[in-house]
Amino acid sequence: MVKNHKLSQSISDCSFYEFRRQLEYKCKKFGSTLIVADRFYPSSKTCSNCGHKKSVLKLSQRIFDCDNCGFSLDRDLNAAIKYEGLRM
């Protein structure tokens, strides 16, 4: 993320640990739950409808199309739905 010249200064100024600490504090204060996703969890490659995992998903593919059930959705929304389902 630091390679992005528009974000590098902001990211360098604010450490990720401090950001996470603030999120944990706010969640505790307001009674919310913070879910920290594992860095290598394949959320974008996993179908939120049937759970099938694709072996390869290029970054240029913005729409997730499941080979197993035919489900189609924006890849970021698919990942968010899948991770939300793990929480329950």
VENTA-V918776 format. One record per residue. RES is the residue in three letters. OMEGA is omega as a letter, one per 30 degrees, with the letter a starting at -180 (999 if undefined). Layout:
[[RES;OMEGA] [RES;OMEGA]]
This chain:
[[MET;a] [VAL;l] [LYS;l] [ASN;a] [HIS;l] [LYS;a] [LEU;a] [SER;a] [GLN;a] [SER;a] [ILE;l] [SER;a] [ASP;a] [CYS;l] [SER;a] [PHE;l] [TYR;a] [GLU;l] [PHE;l] [ARG;l] [ARG;l] [GLN;l] [LEU;l] [GLU;l] [TYR;a] [LYS;l] [CYS;l] [LYS;a] [LYS;a] [PHE;l] [GLY;l] [SER;l] [THR;l] [LEU;l] [ILE;l] [VAL;a] [ALA;l] [ASP;a] [ARG;a] [PHE;l] [TYR;a] [PRO;a] [SER;a] [SER;a] [LYS;a] [THR;a] [CYS;l] [SER;a] [ASN;a] [CYS;l] [GLY;l] [HIS;a] [LYS;l] [LYS;l] [SER;a] [VAL;l] [LEU;a] [LYS;l] [LEU;l] [SER;l] [GLN;a] [ARG;l] [ILE;l] [PHE;l] [ASP;a] [CYS;l] [ASP;a] [ASN;a] [CYS;l] [GLY;l] [PHE;a] [SER;a] [LEU;l] [ASP;a] [ARG;a] [ASP;l] [LEU;l] [ASN;l] [ALA;l] [ALA;l] [ILE;a] [LYS;a] [TYR;l] [GLU;l] [GLY;l] [LEU;a] [ARG;a] [MET;999]]
